[in-house]
Amino acid sequence: MGRRFTTQIFKIVIIIFLCSPHISAGQVLFLNTTTIPFVKFYPSDLGIFRVGEHRNLNITIWTRNSTAWRGEVSMDCEQSIGCPLNLLNGSWPTSKSQFVQLDRSNNFSQLFNLSLWGSIVGINRVRVSTDGKKTQNFIVRTQKTEFGSAFTILFTKSLLIAIATGNLLAGIQLNFNHIFANFLHNLCFIFATIICQFIINPMIGFLLANYVLVNQAFVVRLSFFLITCFPAGVGKSNFWTVIFGGDLQAAGILTFIQRLGTIFFAPLWINLLGKKLFVNRVKIVSISVWKALAIMFFPFLIGMLLALCGCQEKMKKIARFFKFLFCAFTLLFVALSVLANSALLWPMFHQLDLLLCCFVLFPVVGHLSALSVGFFLRLSSLQRTTLVVENGVPSVGMAMLLLLWSLGEPERDIAMMAPIGMALLAEKPLLMLCIGKICYRSLKRDTIVANNVKNNGQSIAATNTSNESIIIERPNELEETKNEREI
């Protein structure tokens, strides 16, 4: 009797379990289950997505072969700055994780709609995580507005003109009589220039890009390395040579050596170390390298030929006209630079590691390495000053032109952060040193003046005391003389 009753109860429990709509629909206990669902994005690529645009992204979480799954799903951005997720719209209103259950009731899939908004130029990733076990990424490439892209094209053309004109004027200003007459006398200085600017600087740039800028995108690391492969030699560096009292004739030799050395060393370092920073869409094409070098070298060669023909005296006669034209072009170039790259200033100031490399690490290490090489080779104080000043100021124009020609959007826009940061910050250590030097001289001059005033005061007091004693002694002598006469 008891055994039959137990059998009946067992049958009733089985019938209730099989007929229960909640459990049969859930299919959690007895259906095949999976630990990781699949994530599908539609569309798979946003195409051209610009700043200020809105797009919808459909995300489907599903399983195959009628397998159930339940767990938490979270969606966020890889970088909080410029996150394209618009949390005010779409079916995913919060940044917190949500519980998702895939079963027969929803055909083992669930659809979510994300609203994307282009906030700033850059590359970001929308990350979809399921129970923290698997993360699927959707790459969002946000380009400039059409207005900004048009200004980038104008900026590229103006940069090309600026590089060609600057190298032409640099070639015209060279004094070849001095260069060839003192070439053998300055062999140690030339050797120091080659070591510092074509061996040490690229190695420092690669080490910083590979080990300090590890959190930056490969395009930023590559652009930083390219800057260190192109020395300056004209313009800003010569200005600081004058400020610090360097040897301008040695600076002319350095400019000549830099142009010749760049033809050989820049392609060498790009192919030797630069390739280690190449990824899918971030590559420097060889034809772009040689085009950029041609834009630099041929105007410089023409300037040298004009200098040999005696055109320097003629240039002095029309220097006033060229100064006006050059100032107007400089203002236009600065305006185009600001309009083309203004969208990068805000995200650039959040990249502390990049700012640290541009402001402190590369310039200071470059100056100190040049100073060490100068002492080791026993250069004169003027040559050593010239080498130290010139070695800390790289040429950002060549790197910019090379990146603008080789990369597409938005990679080329992101790559501009390193040249802009270097152009704004690389000279600041020299500026701080110059201000400190002026303050020290002013303080020293004030100390000398105060000491002179103090010494003059003591001498005047001593003179007054002696005069008073003389005045006191003279009446006594007169009285004695008068008494003697009366006697």
C-alpha positions in Angstrom: 0.0 0.0 0.0 2.7 2.4 1.0 4.8 1.5 -2.1 1.8 2.1 -4.4 1.1 5.5 -2.8 4.7 6.6 -3.3 4.5 5.6 -7.0 1.4 7.7 -7.5 2.9 10.7 -5.8 5.9 10.5 -8.0 3.8 10.3 -11.1 1.8 13.4 -10.0 5.0 15.4 -9.5 6.3 14.5 -12.9 3.0 15.5 -14.6 2.9 18.8 -12.7 6.5 19.5 -13.7 5.9 18.7 -17.4 2.7 20.7 -17.6 4.1 23.8 -15.8 4.2 26.7 -18.4 6.8 28.6 -16.6 9.4 25.8 -16.4 8.6 24.4 -19.8 9.0 27.8 -21.3 12.2 28.6 -19.4 14.0 25.4 -20.5 16.7 26.2 -18.0 17.0 22.9 -16.1 16.6 20.3 -18.8 17.4 22.2 -22.1 21.0 22.2 -23.4 22.8 25.3 -21.9 25.8 27.3 -23.0 28.3 29.2 -21.0 29.1 31.9 -23.6 26.5 33.4 -26.0 27.3 35.0 -29.4 27.2 38.7 -30.1 26.4 40.2 -33.5 26.6 43.8 -34.6 24.6 45.4 -37.3 25.8 47.2 -39.3 29.2 45.6 -39.1 30.8 48.9 -40.1 29.5 52.5 -39.7 31.4 53.7 -42.8 32.0 57.4 -42.7 31.0 58.6 -39.3 31.7 62.2 -38.5 31.7 64.4 -35.5 28.1 65.5 -34.6 26.4 62.7 -36.4 24.0 60.1 -34.8 23.8 56.5 -35.8 21.9 53.4 -34.5 23.8 50.2 -33.7 21.8 46.9 -33.3 23.4 44.3 -31.0 22.0 40.8 -31.0 22.9 38.4 -28.3 22.1 34.8 -29.3 22.9 31.2 -29.0 22.9 28.4 -31.5 21.4 24.9 -31.6 18.5 25.9 -29.2 20.7 26.3 -26.2 19.6 28.4 -23.3 21.6 31.0 -21.5 21.1 33.5 -18.7 23.5 36.0 -17.2 24.5 39.7 -17.0 25.4 41.7 -20.1 27.3 45.0 -19.8 28.1 47.6 -22.5 30.6 50.4 -22.2 33.4 52.2 -24.0 37.1 51.3 -24.0 38.0 55.0 -23.4 35.7 57.3 -21.4 36.9 60.4 -23.2 34.9 60.7 -26.4 32.7 57.7 -25.7 30.2 57.4 -28.6 27.5 55.8 -26.5 24.4 58.1 -26.2 22.8 56.8 -23.0 19.8 59.0 -23.4 18.4 57.1 -26.4 18.2 53.5 -27.4 17.1 50.4 -25.5 20.2 50.4 -23.3 19.6 53.5 -21.2 22.2 52.9 -18.4 25.8 52.0 -18.2 25.1 49.3 -15.6 24.9 45.6 -16.4 21.5 44.0 -17.1 20.2 40.5 -16.6 19.5 38.7 -19.9 17.8 35.3 -20.4 17.8 33.5 -23.7 15.3 30.7 -24.0 12.5 29.4 -26.3 10.2 32.3 -25.4 12.5 34.8 -27.2 13.9 32.3 -29.8 17.2 32.2 -27.9 18.1 35.7 -28.9 17.6 39.3 -27.7 18.1 42.5 -29.7 19.4 45.8 -28.2 19.5 49.1 -29.9 22.4 51.5 -29.2 22.4 55.2 -30.1 25.9 56.4 -31.1 27.0 60.0 -31.2 30.2 61.4 -32.7 31.6 63.6 -30.0 35.3 64.0 -30.8 37.7 62.8 -33.4 39.3 59.5 -32.6 39.0 55.7 -32.5 37.0 54.1 -29.7 35.5 50.6 -29.0 32.1 49.7 -27.7 32.6 46.7 -25.5 29.9 44.1 -24.9 30.7 41.7 -22.0 28.7 38.6 -21.1 29.2 37.6 -17.5 32.6 39.1 -17.7 33.8 36.0 -19.5 33.9 37.2 -23.1 34.1 40.7 -24.6 33.2 41.6 -28.1 34.4 44.9 -29.5 32.8 47.2 -32.1 35.3 49.8 -33.5 33.9 53.3 -33.9 36.0 55.6 -36.1 34.9 59.2 -35.7 36.2 61.5 -38.4 36.2 65.3 -38.6 33.4 67.3 -40.1 33.4 68.0 -43.8 34.4 71.5 -42.9 37.3 70.3 -40.8 38.5 67.8 -43.5 38.5 70.6 -46.1 40.8 72.7 -43.8 43.0 69.6 -43.3 43.6 69.5 -47.1 44.5 73.2 -47.1 46.7 72.7 -44.1 48.6 70.0 -45.9 49.2 72.2 -49.0 50.3 75.1 -46.8 52.6 72.8 -44.8 54.2 71.6 -48.1 54.8 75.3 -49.1 56.2 76.2 -45.7 58.7 73.3 -45.7 59.9 74.0 -49.3 60.2 77.8 -48.6 62.0 77.3 -45.3 64.6 74.9 -46.8 65.1 77.3 -49.8 65.9 80.2 -47.4 68.1 77.9 -45.3 70.1 77.0 -48.3 70.5 80.7 -49.4 71.7 81.8 -46.0 74.5 79.3 -45.8 78.1 80.7 -45.9 79.9 78.0 -48.0 83.2 79.8 -47.8 83.2 79.3 -44.0 81.8 75.7 -44.3 84.4 74.4 -46.7 87.2 76.4 -45.1 86.6 75.1 -41.6 85.3 71.6 -42.5 88.4 69.8 -41.3 88.6 72.0 -38.3 85.1 71.1 -37.2 85.3 67.3 -37.7 84.6 66.6 -34.0 81.6 68.9 -34.1 80.2 67.2 -37.2 80.8 63.8 -35.7 79.0 64.9 -32.5 76.1 66.1 -34.6 75.7 62.8 -36.4 75.9 60.8 -33.2 73.3 63.0 -31.3 70.8 63.8 -34.0 70.9 60.7 -36.2 71.7 57.9 -33.7 70.8 58.9 -30.1 67.6 60.9 -30.8 65.8 58.2 -32.9 66.8 55.6 -30.3 65.4 57.8 -27.5 62.2 58.3 -29.5 61.7 54.6 -30.1 62.3 53.7 -26.5 59.8 56.3 -25.3 57.3 55.2 -27.9 57.7 51.6 -27.2 58.0 51.6 -23.4 56.5 54.9 -22.1 53.6 55.5 -24.5 52.3 51.9 -24.1 48.7 53.1 -23.4 48.6 55.2 -26.6 47.4 54.1 -30.0 50.0 52.8 -32.4 49.5 55.8 -34.7 50.4 58.2 -31.8 53.5 56.1 -30.9 54.6 56.0 -34.6 54.1 59.7 -35.1 56.2 60.4 -31.9 59.0 58.2 -33.3 58.9 59.9 -36.7 59.4 63.3 -35.1 62.7 62.2 -33.5 64.0 61.0 -36.9 63.9 64.5 -38.4 66.2 67.2 -36.8 65.3 70.9 -37.2 68.4 72.9 -38.1 66.6 76.0 -39.2 64.2 78.5 -37.7 63.5 77.8 -34.0 66.7 76.0 -33.2 68.8 78.8 -34.7 66.8 81.3 -32.7 67.7 79.6 -29.5 71.3 79.4 -30.6 71.3 83.2 -30.8 69.6 83.5 -27.4 72.1 81.3 -25.6 75.1 82.8 -27.3 76.0 79.8 -29.4 78.2 79.7 -32.5 76.1 80.7 -35.5 78.8 79.5 -37.9 78.7 76.1 -36.3 74.9 76.2 -36.6 75.3 76.7 -40.3 77.5 73.7 -40.6 75.0 71.7 -38.5 72.2 72.8 -40.9 74.2 71.5 -43.8 75.0 68.2 -42.2 71.4 67.7 -41.1 70.0 68.0 -44.6 72.5 65.5 -46.0 72.2 63.1 -43.1 68.4 63.0 -43.2 68.4 61.7 -46.7 70.2 58.5 -45.4 69.2 58.1 -41.8 65.5 58.9 -41.9 64.6 56.0 -44.3 67.0 53.7 -42.4 65.3 54.2 -39.0 61.8 54.1 -40.4 62.5 50.7 -42.0 64.6 49.4 -39.1 62.5 50.5 -36.1 59.4 52.2 -37.5 58.1 48.9 -38.9 57.7 47.6 -35.3 55.0 50.2 -34.8 53.1 49.4 -38.0 49.6 47.8 -37.7 46.7 47.3 -40.0 45.8 50.9 -41.1 48.9 52.5 -39.6 51.8 52.2 -42.1 54.3 54.6 -43.7 54.6 54.1 -47.4 58.1 54.3 -48.9 57.0 56.5 -51.7 55.7 59.0 -49.1 59.1 59.0 -47.4 61.0 59.8 -50.6 58.4 62.5 -51.6 58.8 64.2 -48.2 62.6 64.1 -48.5 62.4 65.5 -52.0 60.3 68.4 -50.8 63.0 69.1 -48.1 66.2 68.5 -50.1 65.6 69.9 -53.6 64.6 73.5 -52.4 67.6 73.3 -50.0 69.8 72.4 -53.0 68.4 75.2 -55.1 69.1 77.6 -52.2 72.7 76.4 -52.0 73.2 77.0 -55.7 71.7 80.5 -55.5 74.1 81.2 -52.6 77.0 80.0 -54.6 75.9 82.3 -57.5 76.0 85.3 -55.2 72.3 85.8 -54.7 72.7 86.6 -51.0 73.4 90.3 -51.7 70.4 90.5 -54.0 68.2 88.9 -51.4 69.2 91.6 -48.9 67.8 94.3 -51.3 64.4 92.7 -51.4 64.5 91.4 -47.8 61.8 93.9 -46.8 59.3 92.5 -49.3 60.1 89.0 -48.4 59.6 89.8 -44.7 56.2 91.1 -45.3 55.3 88.1 -47.5 56.7 85.6 -45.0 54.8 87.2 -42.1 51.6 87.1 -44.0 52.1 83.5 -44.9 53.0 82.6 -41.3 49.8 84.1 -40.0 47.8 82.2 -42.7 49.7 79.0 -41.8 49.0 79.4 -38.1 45.3 80.1 -38.8 45.0 76.9 -40.9 46.8 74.9 -38.3 44.4 76.0 -35.6 41.3 75.4 -37.7 42.5 72.0 -39.0 43.6 70.6 -35.6 41.5 72.5 -33.0 39.4 69.3 -32.4 42.5 67.5 -31.1 43.5 70.0 -28.4 40.9 68.8 -25.8 41.7 65.1 -26.1 45.4 65.8 -26.3 45.5 67.6 -22.9 44.2 64.4 -21.3 47.1 62.3 -22.6 49.5 62.9 -19.7 52.1 60.4 -20.8 52.3 62.0 -24.2 52.6 65.5 -22.7 55.3 64.2 -20.3 57.4 62.8 -23.2 57.0 66.0 -25.3 57.7 68.4 -22.4 60.3 66.7 -20.3 61.6 63.3 -21.3 62.6 63.8 -25.0 63.9 67.4 -24.8 65.7 67.1 -21.5 67.3 63.7 -22.3 68.3 65.1 -25.8 69.9 68.2 -24.2 71.8 66.1 -21.6 73.0 63.5 -24.1 74.3 66.3 -26.4 76.0 67.9 -23.4 77.7 64.6 -22.5 78.9 64.0 -26.1 80.2 67.6 -26.3 82.3 67.1 -23.1 83.4 63.6 -24.2 84.7 65.0 -27.6 86.1 68.1 -25.9 84.2 70.6 -28.0 84.6 74.3 -27.4 82.1 76.0 -25.1 80.4 77.8 -28.1 80.2 74.5 -30.1 78.9 72.7 -27.1 76.2 75.3 -26.5 75.1 75.1 -30.2 75.0 71.3 -30.1 73.0 71.2 -26.9 70.4 73.8 -28.1 70.0 72.3 -31.5 69.6 68.7 -30.3 66.5 69.3 -28.2 64.3 70.9 -30.9 63.1 68.4 -33.5 61.4 69.2 -36.9 57.6 68.5 -36.6 56.8 69.7 -40.2 58.4 66.7 -41.9 56.7 64.2 -39.7 53.4 66.0 -40.1 53.7 65.9 -43.9 54.7 62.3 -43.9 51.7 61.3 -41.7 49.2 63.3 -43.7 50.3 61.6 -46.9 50.5 58.1 -45.6 47.4 57.7 -43.3 43.7 57.9 -43.8 41.0 59.4 -41.6 40.8 59.4 -38.6 44.3 57.9 -38.1 46.0 60.9 -39.6 44.1 63.3 -37.4 44.9 61.3 -34.2 48.6 61.2 -35.3 48.7 65.0 -35.2 48.6 65.0 -31.4 52.3 64.1 -31.1 53.6 66.8 -33.5 51.3 69.4 -32.0 52.4 68.5 -28.5 56.1 68.5 -29.5 55.7 71.9 -31.2 54.0 73.4 -28.2 56.1 71.9 -25.4 59.6 70.8 -26.7 61.0 74.4 -26.4 59.6 75.0 -22.9 62.7 73.6 -21.1 64.9 76.1 -23.1 62.4 78.9 -22.3 62.5 78.0 -18.6 66.3 77.9 -18.7 66.4 81.2 -20.4 64.1 82.8 -17.8 66.2 81.3 -15.0 69.3 82.7 -16.6 67.8 86.1 -16.9 66.6 86.0 -13.2 70.1 84.8 -12.1 71.8 87.6 -13.9 69.3 90.2 -12.6 69.8 88.9 -9.0 73.5 88.9 -9.4 73.5 92.4 -10.8 71.4 93.7 -7.9 73.7 92.0 -5.4 76.7 93.7 -7.1 75.0 97.1 -7.1 74.0 96.7 -3.4 77.6 95.7 -2.5 78.9 98.7 -4.4 76.5 101.0 -2.7 77.4 99.6 0.7 81.2 100.0 0.0 80.6 103.5 -1.3 78.7 104.4 1.9 81.4 103.1 4.1 84.1 105.1 2.2 82.0 108.2 2.4 81.4 107.8 6.1 85.1 107.3 6.6 85.9 110.4 4.6 83.4 112.5 6.6 84.9 111.3 9.9 88.4 112.2 8.8 87.2 115.7 7.6 85.5 116.3 11.0 88.7 115.4 12.9 90.6 117.8 10.6 88.1 120.6 11.3 88.4 120.0 15.1 92.2 119.9 15.0 92.5 123.2 13.1 90.7 125.4 15.7 93.0 124.0 18.4 96.1 124.8 16.3 94.8 128.4 15.7 94.2 129.0 19.5 97.7 127.7 20.3 99.2 130.0 17.7 97.2 133.0 19.1 98.4 132.3 22.7 102.0 132.1 21.6 101.7 135.5 19.8 100.3 137.1 22.9 103.1 135.8 25.1 
